[in-house]
Each structure stands twice: as C-alpha cells, then as structure tokens.
Amino acid sequence: MNLEEQIKIAASLRQPSEDSLASQSELKPVNPPEVNKMEYDIPTSAGETKVWVFKPVNTSKQLLPVFVNLHGGGFIMGSAEMDNPWCPVIADRAQCIVVNVEYQLAPEHPFPAALHECYDVLKWLYEHPDELQIDRNALAIGGHSAGGNLATAACLLNIQKGNTLPIAYQVLDYPPLDLATDPAQKPAFEEAIPVELARLFNSFYLQGQDPHNPLVSPVFADRSSLAQMPPALVITAERDSLAEEAEQYAAKLKEAGVDVTYKQFKGVPHGFTHAGDLAIAEEAWHLMGDQLKKAFE
C-alpha cells in the first residue's frame, strides 16, 4: 500500500472517528473546576505546534509545575480537543499548568515525527519558563493510548539525550507499548480494538521501521535505560488487548528500581476514560491528578 492510499484510508477513519470521538468525549467532569484556558503556538520540529494551556485559578504559587498531555487515536487520528474537558481536572487537582498538545499524525508524519514534536514541546517549556510562569524543575508528561506510548518514549528519548530535561513523572493511560507483536497474538476481548485496525495503526505509524526500537515499543528498552526513567503511573483496562504489555512494562520499570503506581480498572475496555461509565472515568482522571500532585510536591 503506497502513501497516497494510506492517507486516503486515514482520512476516511478520521472523518467518522471525529464524530464518534466527539460523542465518546461527551464524558465530562461532574463539577468542572474553574481554570484559565488559552491557545498557544510552540515552535517545534513540526514548525509550530498548537497547544491548549490550562492554569488553575485557585493557587497561591507564583510558579507552577507543568504537565504535558498527549491524546490518543492510534497515532493516526484523534485530537487534543478530546482531552480538553478533563485537562481542568488535572490542572486543579495537581495544582499545575496542563499543556495539551495537538501533535502531527501518521501516515503523513510517521515515526519519529510526533515523538520529536512532543519532546520539543517539553524542551521549549523547560527553556522558556517565563512564558507561562512555570517551574522548569517540575515537568511531567503523560498520555492516553497512543499518547501514553509517546509520553514514555519521550522519557526514553530524554535519557538518550543525556537526561537534559528534569522529567519528574510520567502518566501512561492504557498505552500500546509493544508494536512488534502482531495484534492477533494479543489477548482478545469483544470490546478490544479490532485486529485489522490495530495492524493499520502500527503499520501507518512505523512505515517499515523497526518495531523493536524502544522508542516505538518501550517494552524492549534495556534495564539501564529503564533504571533512569521517572516515576510512573500506569493505568490499564481489564478488557483491553493492550493491558498485558502495559502491565509487563510497569513490572520492568519496578524491577529496574523505578517507583511505579499500577492500577487496573476492572470490567472496562480500552478508552474508558473517554467513553462508558462516568464514575469510573472520573476515578481514573482523579488518580492522574492526585499522583501528579504528589510527584510535584
């Protein structure tokens, strides 16, 4: 399949998926906290990257920690706007600024485009703390589904670059962390991402590159790299074909001496923080905010 055909398929997936993602994202906080929200453009390897910035209103701090949030969508669809209803919850509970990133999508921008773009956002925040009044020594990154992959890959990339950024915490919400294993070989659930769609996500993102590269499949990172990783919250959904690899990754981080909080939400499928039971979704978002607050303290 050539790139032009891939782009057509991705476009067809994005159009209906945006409608369905919009409806899925109708899960909203019961009592959304008041925050200041603005759009911002950050210079990156992509040119300029659009972000939404959320700042808590009720805070006494002059400088605030920052959490970079990365949306899901299989690397080829989705939008930062899916997470906008929930970013105020993180900002308020963690008492931090949330920077929600509109990163480039495959197949037009395959690996490592989105990874480098997200890392560049983090780097820019560290190098320009006065722009948003952030505490440059209190940085965290996290994401949902594909965004969780990009978040932990950004931490691995930071290690490869000599740990130049002081990343204090990572949040991995039902992430795909093994793109080398055929989706058909992963645990099967009726509600899981269909095998053919999962294969499409992986192949469009990789474009023939090595799926065993730890920046693609972090489960293959070596112990010496994992030992330098920031503390982590790893969330999985019981009825998700990706839960096993995320649990395995959490165990590998723990074995390497990293402080890991692991939580599996029972009876729910992939994407449960955006669709399904509101009470369970809120519990997960509250956990993310609370863990970040602890990390920043």
Summary of the structure (lengths in Angstrom):
residues: 297
radius of gyration: 17.6
end to end distance: 49.7
largest distance: 55.1
contacts: 1084
relative contact order: 0.14
helix: 41%
strand: 23%
